[in-house]
Amino acid sequence: HPAYECIELLLSLGVVSKGSDNSFFPNRPITYVEATKMLVSLLGYEKYAEAQGGYPTGYLAVAVQYKIIPRHENKPHNTIMTYADAAVMLASAMEAEVLERVVYGDYERYDTIHNNTILSKYHDIYVVEGIVNAVGNARITPGEMLGNDEVDIQGQVFKNVSLDLKEFLGYTKGVNLGGWLS
């Protein structure tokens, strides 16, 4: 199968699983609840979901609780995923915080780290929200002028920003900043 290596990776991570007879059908459409289970597992919440009753209800409950899927979604478990469903689900999951193991050994503990999302963890992309105080040589608050590729959002300066944010000076703006560090 063309996706063999990807499927094996997802199997090893526990994101997908084989049937009781060790079968796997990569070309079969997936259901909404199967996709929810995959995202919950990918984000590290599998133990929480199992403690809430397991598949499917525990995974759905955890997905709603931790904003992995939109709260208003109420689809029957066997609904086949559409591209629109996938887009909405992935948009929500990208903003959900990843659950990480923070204590190892006899007493494992899991926790989220503020703004640690799939985008930040794996792609160095962050969402920054706040008042845009300065963009390049335009500033609305006292302070040093910035370089043409810099932006000050809520007092934090980001370099190498290729977005033109001058129209947002003085406004609160959520901005996706990929790989730009202060």
C-alpha positions in Angstrom: 0.0 0.0 0.0 1.4 3.5 -0.8 0.8 4.7 2.7 2.3 1.6 4.4 5.1 3.5 6.2 2.7 6.1 7.5 0.2 3.5 8.7 3.0 1.6 10.5 4.1 4.8 12.2 0.5 5.5 13.3 0.1 1.9 14.5 3.4 2.2 16.6 2.1 5.4 18.1 -1.2 3.9 19.0 -3.1 6.4 16.9 -4.7 3.6 14.8 -5.2 -0.1 15.6 -5.8 -3.3 13.8 -9.0 -5.4 14.1 -9.2 -8.3 16.5 -8.3 -10.6 13.5 -5.1 -8.5 12.9 -6.7 -6.9 9.8 -6.4 -3.3 8.7 -8.4 -1.7 5.8 -6.6 1.5 4.8 -8.9 2.2 1.9 -12.1 2.0 3.9 -13.7 5.4 4.7 -13.4 6.2 8.4 -16.2 7.3 10.7 -16.4 10.4 12.7 -15.8 8.6 16.0 -12.8 6.7 14.5 -11.3 10.1 13.5 -12.0 11.4 17.0 -10.2 8.4 18.5 -7.2 9.1 16.3 -6.9 12.7 17.3 -7.4 12.0 21.0 -4.6 9.5 20.8 -2.4 11.7 18.7 -2.7 14.5 21.3 -1.8 12.2 24.2 -5.2 11.9 25.8 -5.7 8.2 25.3 -5.3 7.3 29.0 -7.9 10.0 29.9 -10.3 8.6 27.3 -9.9 5.0 28.6 -10.6 6.2 32.1 -13.8 7.8 30.9 -15.1 4.6 29.5 -12.9 3.9 26.5 -14.0 3.6 22.9 -16.2 5.3 21.7 -17.9 7.3 24.5 -14.7 8.0 26.5 -12.9 9.3 23.4 -15.8 11.5 22.4 -16.2 12.9 26.0 -12.5 13.7 26.2 -12.4 15.2 22.7 -15.2 17.7 23.7 -13.8 18.4 27.2 -10.3 19.3 25.8 -11.6 21.1 22.7 -10.2 18.5 20.3 -13.5 18.5 18.5 -16.0 21.4 18.4 -18.5 21.2 21.3 -21.5 21.7 19.0 -20.7 18.6 17.0 -23.2 15.9 17.6 -22.9 13.2 14.9 -23.9 9.6 15.0 -21.0 7.3 15.7 -21.1 5.6 12.4 -21.2 8.8 10.3 -18.6 8.6 7.5 -16.2 11.5 7.6 -16.5 14.1 4.9 -13.7 16.5 3.9 -15.7 19.3 5.6 -15.8 17.2 8.8 -12.1 16.6 8.6 -11.3 20.3 8.1 -13.4 21.4 11.1 -12.0 18.6 13.3 -8.4 19.3 12.3 -8.9 23.1 12.9 -10.1 22.4 16.4 -7.4 19.8 17.1 -4.6 22.2 15.9 -5.6 24.6 18.8 -5.9 21.9 21.4 -3.0 21.6 23.9 -1.0 18.4 23.7 -1.0 16.2 26.8 2.6 15.3 27.8 3.9 12.9 30.4 5.7 15.1 33.0 6.4 12.5 35.8 7.8 9.0 35.0 8.2 5.9 37.1 5.7 4.3 39.5 3.4 7.3 39.6 3.1 8.7 36.0 1.6 12.1 35.7 0.4 13.9 32.6 -0.2 17.6 32.1 -0.6 20.2 29.4 1.9 23.0 28.8 0.3 26.4 27.9 0.3 26.9 24.1 1.9 23.5 23.5 -0.2 22.5 20.4 0.5 20.1 17.5 1.6 23.2 15.5 4.1 24.4 18.1 5.4 21.0 19.1 6.1 19.6 15.7 6.3 22.7 13.4 7.5 25.6 15.6 4.3 27.6 14.8 2.7 29.7 17.5 -0.5 31.7 17.8 0.2 35.0 19.5 -2.6 37.2 20.7 -2.5 40.8 22.0 -2.4 44.4 21.0 -0.2 45.2 18.0 2.1 48.0 19.4 4.6 48.4 16.6 5.2 47.1 13.1 8.5 48.1 11.5 9.0 51.8 11.8 5.3 52.4 12.9 4.7 52.5 16.6 1.7 53.5 18.8 3.5 53.1 22.2 6.8 54.7 23.4 9.9 52.6 22.6 12.5 51.9 20.0 11.7 51.6 16.4 11.7 48.1 15.0 13.3 46.7 11.9 11.1 46.3 8.8 10.7 42.6 9.5 9.8 43.0 13.2 6.5 43.3 15.1 5.7 44.1 18.7 2.6 42.2 20.0 1.7 43.0 23.6 5.4 44.0 24.4 6.9 40.9 22.8 9.0 41.5 19.7 9.1 38.9 16.9 11.7 39.0 14.2 11.6 37.9 10.6 7.9 38.4 10.3 6.9 38.6 6.7 3.3 39.6 7.4 2.2 43.3 6.9 0.4 44.0 10.1 0.3 47.9 10.0 -3.4 47.9 9.6 -3.7 46.2 13.0 -1.7 48.7 15.0 -3.6 49.4 18.2 -6.0 46.4 17.8 -6.0 43.0 19.4 -5.0 40.5 16.8 -4.3 36.8 16.9 -1.4 36.0 14.6 0.2 32.7 13.5 3.9 33.1 13.8 5.8 30.2 12.4 9.4 29.8 13.6 9.8 33.5 14.7 11.3 33.9 18.0 11.6 37.0 20.2 
